[in-house]
Amino acid sequence: MEEQRHGRDHRGGDEDVDKEHRYLEVAAGEQMAGVIIAAASRHRTDLSALVDRGTPVVAVDRRRAERRSTP
């Protein structure tokens, strides 16, 4: 029977790219089945450690949508 690895929750809630990088390295090293990420930086987040290993990645936008007032 194949061992299944269940996710870890590394909610940082901040925009610390260095901390995010460490979490992503851990995820890659533990051979997680996949990663869902709200990237800390649009330009500095590096997902290559996961992508190079073929780990599925789902990225969500952490920007809040502007509220539209109804006329």
N, C-alpha and C positions, 0 to 999 in steps of 0.2 A: 504494500500500500504506500502510495506516495505521500510524504509529509506535506501538510499545508501550513504555510506561514501566514499568520494573521497580522494585520497592521498594528503599527504603533502610532500613537497620537503625539506629535511633537508640535503642539500649538504654541507658537511663539507670540503671535499677535502683533509683533513689531516688524520693522523693516530692516532688520539686522542681516545683511547679506552674508557676513562671516559665519554667524550662527546657522543660517539657512544652509550654507555650504557644508558645515559639519553634519547637519541632519541628513542631507542628501548623500554624503559619503557613507554614513551609517546604513541608510536604506540600501545603497548599492552593495555594501559589504555583507549585509544580511540576506541578500538575494530575495528581497520582497517581491511578491507577485505583481505589484504595481504601486504607483504613488499618485496621490492627488495633491496638488500644490497650488497655493495662492502665492505666487512669487513675490519676494520682498522687493525686487527691482525689475523693471521692465527690460533693462539693458544689461544688468550685471549678474543676473541669476544664471548659473551654469548647470544645465541638466545633462551634460555630456557623460558623466560617470554612469548615469542610469541608461541613457540612450545607447551608449556604446555596448552595454550588456544586454540590450534588447528588452529592458524593463518598460512596460507600458506606463505612460505618464499622462495624466489628465491635468491640464492647467486651467485654473479659473481666474477671472479678472477680479482683483480686489478693490478696484475703483468703484465707488458708489455712483449709481446712476443719479443724474440730477433730477430733482423733483420738478415735474411740470405742473403748472397750475392749470386748472380746468377753466376755460372761458365761461 
